[in-house]
Structures are given as structure tokens and as C-alpha cells.
Amino acid sequence: MSTAFITRMKAELKQFELNPIPGFAASPSKNEDGTFNWMAWEGVVPGMKSTAWELGRYPVFLYYNDRYPRSLPLVRFKSGTFHPNIGSLRYLKIPTGMLEPEFLSANLDVRMIMLAIQHILAYPDLDLNARLNPLAFCVFIAKRTQYDAIICRQAKIYAEKQISQPTPPNNQKNN
């Protein structure tokens, strides 16, 4: 992990703390020795108002790599979420067109990523490459009322869930 990466992530944390987005939370996780793990962040994304997701507060983990901001972090939900863009391993596929790393790299930050996650929950990417949950995709397309009812029930459950320490993916270093 480079010094430039750590400096950037410290600046992002400071910006997030100085200009919080109501309902959102994000901060680096902690290593066993109490130091920050700048590559693994935990957060909460509230459901978007006036959608079936509205009541929920969704715990997410962001796993960065040294290529950030030219490479988006992996986004993983704490527990299962019924959504066309979230697969069985609970990773969210962020549409590449939503946050173009090459275009936004200078301005991309955790705030933008968290807002993008909120947007994707309410408005899934239906592109073939983004469909990680075929059942959720089919219900979303063919039985939208049933899909919204599932999401409303899920949102009520997530309204009560708490965040716990993230577990980095197998290929992620915990420095």
C-alpha cells in the first residue's frame, strides 16, 4: 500500500466526516492492532426515498486496491440482498458507465461511490453483463409488484441490522 494511497484515503475520510451525507456512514475498518485498514472500509447505505428500498440501512464493505481511483473498489453486502446486480457472494456489480474511473478518477471519492450504491439498489443495471442474480432479474422484469414486495420486506429487516467488522476477500491484503 503506497503512501499516496493512504494520503488520499485519509483525505477522503476527512471530507466524509466534514461533509456527511445524511443517513450514510463510511470509515476504514480496523486491524487487530487497532490501526486503520485503509483498503477495507465499512459503511451503511440508506435506501433511496420514495422507493421500495427506503426503510433499509444496508451495511456494505468496500475493498480498495492500489489502483484506486482508476479502479473501483469491490462492494460487498454484509448479508444476502435480493437484487439483479448482487450475486450469491454478495458482491455488487457497479455499472462501468455510472462511475467511469478514467473520467472521474481525480474527483472520485467514497461519497460518490456510496451514492452510486444507493442509486443502483433502486435502479438496477439490466445490462446482460451486470445480471448477477438471474432470479432477481426475472422477478424485476416480469413481476415488478412481487419484486417490490420482496424489497419492502427486506428493507424492514435491514432497518434493524447492525454493522460488524468486514472480512476482506481472499486476495485482499490486510495491511
N, C-alpha and C positions, 0 to 999 in steps of 0.2 A: 504494500500500500504506500503510495507516494505522498510526500509532504504536500504537494499541490492538491491532491485529492482530499486529504484531511483538512487543509485550509479551506477549501471550497465547502466541504460538508459542515464545518464549524460555522461558516458564514451563512449557509442555508438554515441551520438550526437557529442562529441568532435572528435571522429575518423572520422565520416562522414564529418565534417567540415574541418578537416586536410587533408583528402584524398577523396575529392569529386569525384564522378563518373560523367563524362561529360553528361549533359542533365538531370540528376536525381536531385531531391530535396526531402528532408525529414527533418522534425523537429516536436517537440511536439507542440500540439495546446496550446492555452492559455485559462485559466479560465477567468471568468468575472472580477476577481480582478487583472488580468494581470500576474498571476503566471503560470508556465508551468503545463500542464496536461500531465504527463509522461505516462499515459495509453492510450492516444489518440493522434496519430501522423497524420500529413497530409503530403502528398508528391506528386510528379509528376514522372511518369514513361514514358520515351520516347519509342516510337515504335522501334522495332528492325530493324536495317538497312537491306536493301535488302528483306524486307517482305512487305506485304500489309499494315502493321501497321506503317510503317516507318515515315510517316509525323505527326502522332499524338503525343500529350503530354497528358497523361491520369492522371487526378487527382484521387488520391486514399487516403483512410483513413485506418490507421492501429490501431486496438483496441487490446491492450495488456491486459493480466491478470497477477496476481501474480505468476503464474506457469511458465511464460516465463523465460528461453528459452526452457523448456521441453514441453511447449505448444505454438504452433504458434499463432501469432495474427490473429484476424479476419481481412480480407481485404475487403474493400467495395469501389466501384467506386462511384464517385460523381453523375454521371448520367448513364442512360442506356448504356450498351455496348453489342453489338451482339457477343456472344461468347459461345461455348458449356459449359464452366465451370463457367459462370456467370449467376446466376438465376435472377428472377424477382425482388428480393430485392437488387440486385446489389452486392451481396457478391460473391467473387471468392473462389472456392474450390481449395486450393493448394494441389497437389498430395502428399500424405504422403511419397512416395518414393523419391520425389525430395529433400526435406529438412527433413531428419529423425531427429526429435528433440532429441531422445535418443542418437544418434550417434554424432550429431553436436552441442549439447547444449553448450559446452564450447566455440565453435567458432562461433555459430550462431549470426548474428547481423543484423541490419536494412539494411546494404549494401547487404547482401546475400538475404534477403527477397525481396528487390526491384529488384534485378537482376532476381530472380526467377519469380516474377510477369511479368517482360518483356518477359522472356522465355516462360511462359505459354500462354501469349497472342498470340505469334507467333506459338507455338506448343502445342495445347490443349491436355489435358489428355482425351483420348477417353474411358477410363475405365467406366464401367456401373455406378459405384458409383459417378463418377465425372461429369456426364452429368446433369447439372442443367437447361439447356435450350435445350429442345428437338428439336425445330425448327432449332436453330443454328447448332446443331449436325447433323441433317438430311441434311441441305444445305451444311455443311462442307464435309460430306461423299459423297453425291450424285451429288452435283453441285458445285464443288470446284471453278470454274471460277466465278460463281454467288456470292459465299461466299466472294471471294477476292475482287470483285467489291463493295460489301456492306461494307467491311472493309476499302477499299480505301476511299469511301465517308465518312464514319465515322471518319477516320483519319484526313481528311481535316477539319471536324467540330471540332475535338479535338485539332487541331493545334492552334485554336483561343480561346479555353476556358480558364478561369482563375480559380484559386483555391479559395474556400471560407472556412470558419470555419466549421469543421466537426460536425456532430450531433451524439453523442455516441448512441449505441444501447440501448434499454430499460433496459437491465440487466447490463449495464456497469456503475459503479460509476464514478462520475466526481470529483475526489479528486485531 
